[in-house]
């Protein structure tokens, strides 16, 4: 994580290292670590792809896409040195297309 903005007993409000202007909330899971030592884990089911015009999320570019029999898995770059893999969607986003990646707070844990 790049920066913890606020921390409560149940949640942590953070900005991501690859998207410092994007803020999101993650469940705290009763962790007593220092804020700068926290790690963020995101379940793959909590990552969603949207068209670039979508208001929410972090901008990214599709590097690869593969049909999995029930939908598509995408590889998306979201910033320098930051790549997300196995992002599932029933919609296919073509290689080199710009997308917005959003995160479901209930699937984000610190």
C-alpha positions as a printed Julia matrix, in Angstrom:
110×3 Matrix{Float64}:
   0.0     0.0     0.0
   1.18    3.46   -0.7
  -0.56    5.33    2.09
  -3.08    4.66    4.82
  -5.42    7.63    5.13
  -7.65    6.45    7.93
  -7.87    3.36   10.09
 -10.71    2.14   12.26
 -11.14   -1.12   14.12
 -12.93   -2.68   11.13
 -11.5    -0.94    8.07
  -8.56    0.84    6.49
  -8.89    3.64    3.92
  -5.9     3.45    1.58
  -4.4     4.71   -1.67
  -2.66    2.15   -3.82
   1.01    2.46   -4.73
   0.2     2.12   -8.45
  -2.7     4.62   -8.23
  -2.02    7.17   -5.48
  -5.05    9.33   -6.31
  -7.47    6.4    -6.05
  -8.75    5.69   -2.54
 -10.4     2.49   -1.43
 -11.52    0.79    1.76
 -10.3    -2.61    2.92
 -11.39   -4.73    5.87
  -8.91   -4.5     8.73
  -9.42   -8.06   10.08
  -8.37   -7.04   13.58
  -4.74   -6.56   12.56
  -2.66   -4.65   15.1
   0.3    -3.89   12.83
   1.56   -0.38   12.18
  -0.23    1.28    9.29
   2.96    1.44    7.19
   3.5    -2.32    7.64
   0.06   -3.39    6.42
  -0.28   -5.48    3.27
  -3.32   -5.37    1.01
  -4.8    -8.59   -0.37
  -7.54   -8.57   -2.98
  -9.57  -11.66   -3.84
  -9.76  -12.11   -7.59
 -13.56  -12.19   -7.38
 -13.44   -8.62   -6.07
 -11.73   -7.15   -9.12
 -13.99   -5.9   -11.92
 -13.25   -4.59  -15.39
 -15.27   -1.77  -16.85
 -15.14    0.3   -20.0
 -12.75    3.24  -19.85
 -15.68    5.66  -19.58
 -16.75    4.14  -16.23
 -16.47    6.66  -13.37
 -15.04    4.32  -10.73
 -11.69    2.6   -10.61
  -8.1     2.74  -11.71
  -7.18    3.21  -15.35
  -5.39    0.33  -17.02
  -4.53   -1.3   -20.33
  -5.35   -4.87  -21.33
  -2.17   -6.79  -22.12
  -3.73  -10.19  -22.79
  -7.08  -11.95  -22.78
  -8.05  -15.62  -22.86
 -11.38  -17.43  -23.12
 -11.88  -19.79  -20.16
 -15.05  -21.56  -21.22
 -17.36  -19.44  -19.08
 -15.93  -15.99  -19.75
 -12.6   -14.25  -20.16
  -9.53  -13.77  -18.02
  -7.55  -10.6   -18.6
  -4.06   -9.38  -17.78
  -4.09   -5.64  -17.14
  -1.29   -3.19  -16.45
  -2.4    -0.52  -13.97
   0.77    1.5   -13.53
   4.55    1.3   -13.68
   5.53   -2.18  -12.53
   1.96   -3.1   -11.55
   0.16   -5.85  -13.45
  -3.01   -7.64  -12.41
  -3.63  -11.14  -13.73
  -6.65  -13.44  -13.98
  -9.22  -10.64  -13.91
 -12.42  -12.43  -14.89
 -15.22  -10.88  -16.88
 -18.07  -12.26  -18.93
 -17.28   -9.42  -21.34
 -14.18   -9.59  -23.52
 -11.93   -6.54  -23.51
  -9.52   -6.56  -26.45
  -5.73   -6.35  -26.11
  -4.4    -2.8   -25.94
  -7.81   -1.43  -24.93
  -8.07    1.02  -22.04
 -10.24   -0.07  -19.12
 -11.1     0.89  -15.57
 -10.37   -1.63  -12.85
 -12.5    -1.37   -9.73
 -12.25   -3.18   -6.42
 -15.07   -4.48   -4.21
 -14.16   -3.4    -0.64
 -15.64   -6.62    0.79
 -12.98   -8.57   -1.15
 -10.07   -6.38    0.01
  -8.31   -7.37    3.22
  -5.46   -5.8     5.15
